C-alpha cells in the first residue's frame, strides 16, 4: 500500500495539526465535503484546508478520499476530543435551536462595514446555555453590546427570568429583535448606540452580565469590552463574555487584542477555544474563542473615557486602514458652535464640542447657528445629531442621507433642505393642538421620553389628566418604552412616535 503524499503528511505534523487531522477523519468517512464545510466542521483556517485538499491530489475524489486509499490515511486521522462545556445540554433544547435557526434565517443581512458575520443558531443557544450553567440567572440582567448574532433572543428563549438590554448601531437589528421580542413576550429592551461615542444612559451600570461579539480589531475588542464594563452594575461578581478569534497562523493578532485589553486589568477566568461557530469568516476557521473576563478593583480605576471616533472595523469607511477626507475650513461658513472634529486653529474663539458630548447632554449655551462635521461611517447618527440640537439653524456636513422613514418626525422640529454632502435644518415654530405634545417630547431629546410625554399630555389637557392616568395611556400605547430617550430610541420606534402620541391624545 503506497504512502500518503509527502506534502499531506507534512501538513499534519506537529502539535498544532489537530484540526487538519480532524479534516482527514471527515474525508475518510462516508459523506462528501467541500472546503467551506470542512472549515465549519473543524475550525481550521480556509487557507490550511485549501492547502490540505491540494496536497491530497488524486487521492481526493468528489469531496472525500478514495475508498481504496482510506486505510493509508486512517493513521493520520483524528476526531476532535476537546469537550464542549454545554454539549450535554443541547439535546434538551432542540426546540430553541430550531426557533433560532428560523430567526437567524429571517434576520437582516450582514453589513460588511460593521464587520458582521452571523453566528450559527446552535452557537446562539450554546451561549445561552453556558450563561445558565456558569451563572445564576434567576433575576439577572444581561447587556448585549451589539447583537447581530441574536444572542439576546436565544437567552430569553432558554432563560425566561433574565432581563435583557441590547445596544446596537444597526437600526435594522434593533427593529428585528424588538419586534420578535414583542411578538413572543420576551423581556428585551432595544436601544440605539454608536459605541464609539458611549452607552445609552439607561444601559450604564445596569447589568450583571455582558455578552459581546465585537469587531475583531484590537481597538474594536477593547472598546466593546470597555462599554460592557460601563454597563455593569455588579462590580463584585459581574462578568463580561467576549467572542474573539484569529487565524491559527497569526498569533500576533491575538496578542495585540490581548495587549489592548491589558490596561483594563481584567482577570481571564476562561478561554474556550472554537466555542463560537459562524456561517462565514473562513479565514479564521469560521470560529472564535469565548473569553470569560472578570473585572478587578484595578479595572474601575483604569476605566476612563474611550477616545471618540476610534476606527474599530476591518472594512468600510471606519476601518482601521481607511483614509478619511478631513473637513476643510471653508466648509463651516459662519457658526456659533462647531460640533465634531475640525482642523486645529480653525475659527479661533468659536466654541466646539465633540460628537460624544453633543449626544450625551444638552449644550448649555444659546446658539443660533451650529455646524456639525459627521464623517462617513457615522450615517446612523444623522437624525440623532439633528434632534440633539437646540439651535435655530443646523448644518450637518456629511455624505449620509436621511432615512425617508424619519423625515416625518424630524419635520415636527425642522424645515429640512438637502444638498450634496450637506443637510440644512431650520427650526420651525412649535405647533399648537396635538402636535404640541410631540414637539414637547422632541424638544427634550436627552430626557426620558416617558416623563416628557407625560408632561406634554397633562399640559395639553390643561390638567384634566392625572400623572397616573397619563402614565397609563403611555404604557398602553408604548409598552416597550422603558427609560428610552429620543436619542437612543431605535429608528422604527422613533418614526412611529407621532402616531403613538396621537393615540394617547385620542384615548
C-alpha positions as CSV (number, residue, x, y, z in Angstrom):
1,X,0.0,0.0,0.0
2,X,1.5,3.3,-1.1
3,X,2.0,6.0,1.5
4,X,0.2,9.4,1.6
5,X,1.6,12.3,-0.4
6,X,4.7,13.8,1.3
7,X,3.1,17.3,1.4
8,X,-0.1,16.0,3.0
9,X,1.9,14.2,5.7
10,X,3.9,17.3,6.3
11,X,0.8,19.4,6.8
12,X,-0.5,17.2,9.6
13,X,2.8,17.1,11.6
14,X,3.2,18.9,14.9
15,X,1.1,19.8,17.9
16,X,-0.9,22.4,16.0
17,X,-2.2,20.0,13.4
18,X,-5.2,18.6,15.3
19,X,-7.8,20.4,13.2
20,X,-6.3,19.2,9.9
21,X,-6.2,15.6,11.3
22,X,-9.9,16.1,12.1
23,X,-10.4,17.1,8.5
24,X,-8.7,13.9,7.4
25,X,-11.1,11.9,9.7
26,X,-14.1,13.5,8.0
27,X,-12.7,13.0,4.5
28,X,-12.2,9.3,5.2
29,X,-15.9,8.9,6.2
30,X,-18.9,8.2,4.0
31,X,-20.1,11.8,3.1
32,X,-18.6,14.3,0.8
33,X,-17.1,17.6,1.9
34,X,-16.3,20.9,0.2
35,X,-13.7,23.3,1.6
36,X,-16.3,25.6,3.3
37,X,-18.0,22.6,5.1
38,X,-14.6,21.4,6.3
39,X,-13.8,24.9,7.7
40,X,-17.1,25.0,9.6
41,X,-16.7,21.5,10.9
42,X,-13.1,21.7,12.1
43,X,-12.5,25.4,12.8
44,X,-9.3,25.1,10.6
45,X,-8.5,28.3,8.6
46,X,-9.6,28.2,5.0
47,X,-6.0,28.6,3.8
48,X,-4.9,25.5,5.7
49,X,-7.9,23.5,4.4
50,X,-7.2,24.5,0.8
51,X,-3.5,23.5,1.2
52,X,-4.5,20.1,2.6
53,X,-7.0,19.4,-0.2
54,X,-4.4,20.4,-2.8
55,X,-1.8,18.1,-1.2
56,X,-4.2,15.2,-1.3
57,X,-4.1,15.3,-5.1
58,X,-5.6,12.3,-6.9
59,X,-6.4,10.6,-3.6
60,X,-9.3,13.0,-3.3
61,X,-12.3,12.1,-5.3
62,X,-15.6,14.0,-5.3
63,X,-15.2,15.5,-1.8
64,X,-13.8,12.5,0.0
65,X,-10.7,10.3,0.0
66,X,-10.9,7.4,-2.5
67,X,-12.2,4.2,-0.9
68,X,-9.1,2.3,-1.9
69,X,-6.9,4.9,-0.2
70,X,-8.8,5.3,3.1
71,X,-6.6,2.8,5.0
72,X,-3.4,4.8,4.2
73,X,-4.9,7.9,5.8
74,X,-6.5,6.4,8.9
75,X,-3.3,6.5,11.0
76,X,-3.2,10.3,10.4
77,X,-6.8,11.0,11.0
78,X,-8.1,12.1,14.5
79,X,-11.5,13.1,15.6
80,X,-11.9,16.2,17.9
81,X,-11.8,15.4,21.6
82,X,-12.0,18.8,23.3
83,X,-15.1,18.7,25.5
84,X,-17.8,21.2,24.6
85,X,-18.9,22.6,28.1
86,X,-22.6,22.6,27.1
87,X,-22.9,19.8,24.6
88,X,-24.7,17.6,27.1
89,X,-27.4,20.3,27.5
90,X,-28.2,20.8,23.8
91,X,-30.4,17.7,23.3
92,X,-32.9,19.2,25.8
93,X,-33.1,22.4,23.8
94,X,-33.8,21.2,20.3
95,X,-36.9,23.4,20.0
96,X,-34.9,26.5,20.9
97,X,-32.2,25.6,18.3
98,X,-35.0,25.2,15.7
99,X,-36.5,28.5,16.6
100,X,-33.2,30.2,16.5
101,X,-32.5,28.7,13.1
102,X,-35.7,30.4,11.8
103,X,-34.8,33.7,13.4
104,X,-31.2,33.7,12.0
105,X,-32.6,32.9,8.5
106,X,-35.1,35.8,8.8
107,X,-32.7,38.4,10.3
108,X,-31.4,41.4,8.4
109,X,-28.4,40.6,6.1
110,X,-24.9,41.3,7.4
111,X,-23.3,44.7,6.9
112,X,-19.7,44.4,5.8
113,X,-18.9,47.9,7.1
114,X,-19.9,46.7,10.6
115,X,-17.8,43.5,10.4
116,X,-21.0,41.4,10.6
117,X,-20.6,37.6,10.4
118,X,-23.6,35.6,11.6
119,X,-23.1,33.0,14.3
120,X,-24.9,29.8,13.8
121,X,-28.2,29.2,15.5
122,X,-26.7,26.4,17.6
123,X,-24.0,28.8,18.8
124,X,-26.5,31.4,20.0
125,X,-28.2,28.7,22.0
126,X,-24.9,27.3,23.3
127,X,-24.0,30.8,24.5
128,X,-27.3,31.0,26.4
129,X,-26.8,27.5,27.9
130,X,-23.3,28.4,29.0
131,X,-24.5,31.5,30.8
132,X,-27.1,29.5,32.6
133,X,-24.6,26.7,33.5
134,X,-21.9,29.1,34.7
135,X,-24.0,31.8,36.5
136,X,-27.2,32.0,38.4
137,X,-29.7,33.7,36.1
138,X,-32.8,33.8,38.3
139,X,-33.2,37.5,38.3
140,X,-30.1,38.6,36.3
141,X,-29.7,41.4,33.9
142,X,-27.8,40.8,30.6
143,X,-26.4,43.5,28.4
144,X,-25.7,42.6,24.8
145,X,-23.1,45.1,23.5
146,X,-24.0,44.7,19.8
147,X,-26.2,41.7,18.9
148,X,-26.2,40.8,15.2
149,X,-26.0,37.2,16.3
150,X,-29.3,37.4,18.2
151,X,-27.8,36.0,21.4
152,X,-30.4,38.1,23.3
153,X,-33.3,36.1,21.8
154,X,-31.6,32.8,22.5
155,X,-31.1,33.7,26.2
156,X,-34.6,34.9,26.5
157,X,-36.0,31.7,25.0
158,X,-34.0,29.5,27.3
159,X,-33.9,31.6,30.5
160,X,-37.2,33.5,30.8
161,X,-36.2,35.1,34.1
162,X,-33.4,37.2,32.5
163,X,-34.0,40.9,31.8
164,X,-32.0,41.9,28.6
165,X,-31.0,45.1,27.0
166,X,-29.5,45.2,23.5
167,X,-27.5,48.2,22.4
168,X,-26.5,48.3,18.7
169,X,-25.7,50.8,15.9
170,X,-27.7,48.9,13.3
171,X,-31.4,50.0,13.5
172,X,-32.4,47.0,11.4
173,X,-31.1,44.6,14.1
174,X,-32.9,46.6,16.8
175,X,-36.2,46.5,14.9
176,X,-35.9,42.8,14.2
177,X,-35.1,41.9,17.8
178,X,-37.6,44.3,19.2
179,X,-40.5,43.0,17.1
180,X,-39.6,39.4,17.7
181,X,-39.4,40.0,21.4
182,X,-42.7,41.8,21.5
183,X,-44.4,39.1,19.5
184,X,-43.1,36.4,21.8
185,X,-43.5,38.3,25.0
186,X,-39.7,38.3,25.8
187,X,-38.2,40.9,28.2
188,X,-35.8,42.5,25.8
189,X,-35.2,46.3,25.6
190,X,-33.5,47.6,22.4
191,X,-31.5,50.9,22.4
192,X,-29.6,52.6,19.6
193,X,-26.0,53.4,20.4
194,X,-22.8,54.2,18.5
195,X,-20.5,52.6,20.9
196,X,-17.6,54.7,19.7
197,X,-19.4,57.6,21.5
198,X,-20.8,55.9,24.5
199,X,-23.6,53.8,26.0
200,X,-27.2,55.0,26.3
201,X,-28.0,56.4,29.8
202,X,-30.3,53.6,30.7
203,X,-27.7,50.9,29.9
204,X,-25.0,52.4,32.2
205,X,-24.4,50.5,35.4
206,X,-27.4,48.4,34.7
207,X,-26.3,44.8,34.0
208,X,-24.9,41.8,36.0
209,X,-23.5,40.1,32.9
210,X,-22.4,41.3,29.5
211,X,-22.0,39.5,26.2
212,X,-20.3,40.9,23.1
213,X,-19.0,39.7,19.8
214,X,-17.1,42.8,18.7
215,X,-15.2,43.8,15.6
216,X,-12.0,41.7,15.6
217,X,-9.5,44.6,15.8
218,X,-7.6,45.5,18.9
219,X,-9.5,48.8,19.2
220,X,-12.8,47.1,18.5
221,X,-12.4,44.4,21.1
222,X,-11.1,46.9,23.7
223,X,-13.9,49.4,23.0
224,X,-16.8,47.0,23.2
225,X,-15.3,45.4,26.3
226,X,-14.9,48.9,27.9
227,X,-18.6,49.7,27.1
228,X,-19.6,46.4,28.7
229,X,-17.7,47.4,31.8
230,X,-19.5,50.7,31.9
231,X,-22.8,48.7,31.7
232,X,-22.1,46.6,34.8
233,X,-23.9,47.4,38.0
234,X,-22.4,44.3,39.8
235,X,-18.8,45.3,40.2
236,X,-18.0,42.5,42.6
237,X,-19.2,39.4,40.7
238,X,-20.2,40.7,37.2
239,X,-18.6,39.1,34.2
240,X,-18.0,40.0,30.5
241,X,-18.1,37.3,27.9
242,X,-16.2,38.2,24.7
243,X,-16.1,36.3,21.5
244,X,-12.9,36.8,19.6
245,X,-11.0,34.8,17.1
246,X,-7.9,34.9,14.9
247,X,-6.3,32.5,12.5
248,X,-4.2,29.9,14.0
249,X,-1.4,31.1,11.7
250,X,-1.5,34.7,13.1
251,X,-1.0,34.5,16.9
252,X,0.5,38.1,16.8
253,X,-3.0,39.4,16.0
254,X,-4.5,37.7,19.1
255,X,-1.6,39.1,21.1
256,X,-2.4,42.6,20.0
257,X,-6.0,42.2,21.1
258,X,-5.0,40.8,24.5
259,X,-2.5,43.6,24.9
260,X,-5.3,46.1,24.1
261,X,-7.3,44.5,26.9
262,X,-4.4,44.6,29.3
263,X,-4.9,48.2,30.6
264,X,-8.3,47.2,31.8
265,X,-6.8,44.8,34.3
266,X,-9.3,42.0,33.7
267,X,-8.9,38.5,35.1
268,X,-9.1,35.8,32.4
269,X,-11.3,33.1,34.1
270,X,-11.6,31.0,30.9
271,X,-10.9,30.9,27.2
272,X,-12.9,28.2,25.4
273,X,-11.2,27.5,22.0
274,X,-13.5,27.5,18.9
275,X,-16.6,27.8,21.1
276,X,-18.4,30.2,18.6
277,X,-19.1,29.0,15.1
278,X,-20.1,31.1,12.2
279,X,-21.7,31.0,8.7
280,X,-18.7,32.8,7.2
281,X,-15.3,34.1,8.3
282,X,-13.4,31.1,6.8
283,X,-10.0,32.9,7.2
284,X,-10.3,32.3,11.0
285,X,-11.8,28.8,10.6
286,X,-15.4,30.1,10.8
287,X,-14.9,30.0,14.6
288,X,-13.8,32.1,17.5
289,X,-12.9,31.6,21.1
290,X,-15.0,32.6,24.1
291,X,-13.4,34.7,26.8
292,X,-14.8,34.9,30.2
293,X,-13.4,38.1,31.9
294,X,-13.8,39.3,35.4
295,X,-13.2,42.9,36.5
296,X,-10.8,43.5,39.4
297,X,-10.5,46.5,41.7
298,X,-7.9,48.0,39.4
299,X,-10.3,47.8,36.5
300,X,-12.6,50.5,37.8
301,X,-9.6,52.8,38.5
302,X,-8.4,52.3,34.9
303,X,-11.8,52.8,33.3
304,X,-11.5,56.2,31.7
305,X,-13.3,57.5,28.7
306,X,-12.6,55.9,25.4
307,X,-11.4,58.1,22.5
308,X,-14.3,59.2,20.3
309,X,-14.1,58.4,16.7
310,X,-12.0,55.3,17.2
311,X,-11.5,53.3,13.9
312,X,-12.6,49.9,15.0
313,X,-13.6,47.9,11.9
314,X,-11.7,45.9,9.4
315,X,-13.7,47.1,6.4
316,X,-15.7,50.1,5.3
317,X,-15.2,53.9,5.8
318,X,-14.3,53.5,9.5
319,X,-11.9,50.6,9.0
320,X,-8.5,50.8,10.7
321,X,-6.7,51.4,7.5
322,X,-9.4,53.6,5.7
323,X,-8.4,57.0,4.5
324,X,-10.7,59.8,5.5
325,X,-11.1,63.2,3.8
326,X,-10.8,65.9,6.5
327,X,-13.3,68.7,6.6
328,X,-12.0,71.8,5.0
329,X,-12.0,75.1,6.9
330,X,-14.2,76.7,4.3
331,X,-16.9,74.1,4.9
332,X,-18.0,75.6,8.1
333,X,-19.1,79.1,6.9
334,X,-20.4,81.2,9.8
335,X,-21.1,79.3,13.0
336,X,-21.7,79.9,16.7
337,X,-20.7,76.4,17.5
338,X,-18.7,73.6,15.8
339,X,-19.5,70.0,16.6
340,X,-17.2,67.1,15.7
341,X,-13.5,67.1,14.7
342,X,-12.4,70.3,13.0
343,X,-8.9,71.4,11.9
344,X,-6.8,72.8,14.7
345,X,-6.5,76.6,14.6
346,X,-9.7,77.0,12.5
347,X,-12.2,79.6,13.7
348,X,-10.3,80.6,16.9
349,X,-12.7,81.6,19.6
350,X,-15.6,79.6,18.2
351,X,-16.8,77.1,20.8
352,X,-16.6,73.5,19.7
353,X,-17.7,70.2,21.3
354,X,-17.1,66.5,20.5
355,X,-19.9,64.4,19.0
356,X,-20.0,62.3,22.1
357,X,-20.6,65.3,24.3
358,X,-23.2,66.7,21.9
359,X,-25.2,63.5,22.1
360,X,-24.6,62.9,25.9
361,X,-26.1,66.1,27.3
362,X,-27.8,69.3,26.2
363,X,-25.4,72.1,25.1
364,X,-25.5,74.7,27.8
365,X,-25.0,77.8,25.6
366,X,-27.5,79.6,23.5
367,X,-26.8,79.0,19.8
368,X,-28.1,80.4,16.6
369,X,-26.0,78.5,14.0
370,X,-24.4,75.1,14.6
371,X,-22.3,73.3,12.0
372,X,-21.7,69.6,12.6
373,X,-19.0,67.5,11.0
374,X,-20.3,64.0,10.6
375,X,-17.8,61.7,8.7
376,X,-18.5,58.7,6.6
377,X,-19.3,55.7,8.7
378,X,-21.4,57.7,11.2
379,X,-24.6,57.6,9.0
380,X,-26.9,56.3,11.7
381,X,-26.1,59.3,13.8
382,X,-27.5,61.8,11.3
383,X,-31.1,62.1,12.6
384,X,-29.8,61.9,16.2
385,X,-27.3,64.8,15.9
386,X,-30.1,66.9,14.4
387,X,-32.6,66.1,17.2
388,X,-29.9,66.7,19.9
389,X,-29.7,70.4,19.0
390,X,-31.5,73.4,20.5
391,X,-30.1,75.7,17.8
392,X,-32.2,77.7,15.4
393,X,-30.2,76.6,12.4
394,X,-28.1,73.4,12.0
395,X,-25.9,72.4,9.1
396,X,-24.6,68.8,9.0
397,X,-21.7,68.2,6.7
398,X,-21.9,64.5,5.8
399,X,-22.2,62.0,3.0
400,X,-25.0,60.4,4.8
401,X,-28.6,60.5,3.6
402,X,-31.6,61.0,5.9
403,X,-33.8,57.8,6.1
404,X,-37.1,58.5,4.5
405,X,-39.0,57.0,7.4
406,X,-37.6,59.6,9.8
407,X,-38.3,62.7,7.8
408,X,-41.8,62.8,9.2
409,X,-40.8,63.0,12.8
410,X,-37.9,65.4,12.0
411,X,-40.4,67.7,10.2
412,X,-42.0,68.3,13.6
413,X,-38.9,70.2,14.6
414,X,-37.1,71.4,11.4
415,X,-37.6,72.5,7.9
416,X,-35.0,70.5,6.0
417,X,-33.0,71.2,2.9
418,X,-30.7,68.6,1.4
419,X,-27.7,69.3,-0.9
420,X,-24.7,67.2,-1.9
421,X,-22.8,66.4,1.2
422,X,-24.9,68.7,3.4
423,X,-28.2,68.8,5.4
424,X,-29.5,72.2,6.4
425,X,-32.2,72.4,9.1
426,X,-34.1,75.4,10.3
427,X,-36.2,75.2,13.4
428,X,-39.9,75.7,12.9
429,X,-42.3,77.2,15.4
430,X,-43.8,74.8,17.9
431,X,-47.3,73.8,16.8
432,X,-50.5,74.1,18.8
433,X,-53.0,71.3,19.3
434,X,-52.0,67.7,19.3
435,X,-48.7,68.4,17.6
436,X,-47.6,70.3,20.7
437,X,-47.2,67.0,22.7
438,X,-44.9,65.5,20.1
439,X,-42.8,68.7,20.0
440,X,-42.7,68.7,23.8
441,X,-41.0,65.3,23.6
442,X,-38.7,66.1,20.8
443,X,-37.5,69.4,22.3
444,X,-36.2,67.4,25.3
445,X,-34.2,64.7,23.5
446,X,-31.9,63.9,26.4
447,X,-34.7,63.4,28.8
448,X,-36.6,60.1,29.3
449,X,-39.4,60.0,26.8
450,X,-41.9,58.7,29.3
451,X,-41.5,61.8,31.5
452,X,-41.7,64.3,28.7
453,X,-44.6,62.5,27.2
454,X,-46.5,62.5,30.5
455,X,-45.8,66.2,31.0
456,X,-47.0,67.0,27.5
457,X,-50.2,65.1,27.9
458,X,-51.1,66.8,31.2
459,X,-50.3,70.2,29.7
460,X,-52.3,69.6,26.6
461,X,-55.4,68.5,28.6
462,X,-55.0,71.5,30.9
463,X,-54.6,69.3,33.9
464,X,-57.6,67.1,33.3
465,X,-55.4,64.0,33.3
466,X,-53.6,63.0,36.5
467,X,-50.0,61.7,36.3
468,X,-51.2,58.1,36.8
469,X,-53.8,58.5,34.0
470,X,-51.2,59.9,31.6
471,X,-48.7,57.2,32.6
472,X,-51.3,54.5,31.9
473,X,-52.1,55.9,28.5
474,X,-48.4,55.9,27.5
475,X,-47.9,52.4,28.9
476,X,-50.8,51.1,26.8
477,X,-49.5,52.8,23.6
478,X,-45.8,52.0,24.0
479,X,-45.3,49.1,26.5
480,X,-41.7,48.8,25.2
481,X,-40.7,52.4,26.1
482,X,-38.9,51.9,29.4
483,X,-36.4,54.5,30.1
484,X,-35.5,55.3,26.5
485,X,-34.6,58.8,25.3
486,X,-35.3,60.3,21.9
487,X,-31.6,59.8,21.0
488,X,-31.4,56.1,21.9
489,X,-34.8,55.1,20.5
490,X,-34.4,52.7,17.6
491,X,-35.3,54.3,14.3
492,X,-38.6,52.3,13.7
493,X,-39.8,53.4,17.2
494,X,-38.8,57.0,16.6
495,X,-40.6,57.0,13.2
496,X,-43.8,55.6,14.8
497,X,-43.8,58.1,17.7
498,X,-46.2,60.7,16.1
499,X,-48.9,58.1,15.6
500,X,-48.5,56.8,19.2
501,X,-48.7,60.3,20.6
502,X,-51.9,60.9,18.7
503,X,-53.3,57.6,20.1
504,X,-52.7,58.8,23.7
505,X,-54.4,62.1,22.9
506,X,-57.4,60.4,21.5
507,X,-57.7,57.8,24.3
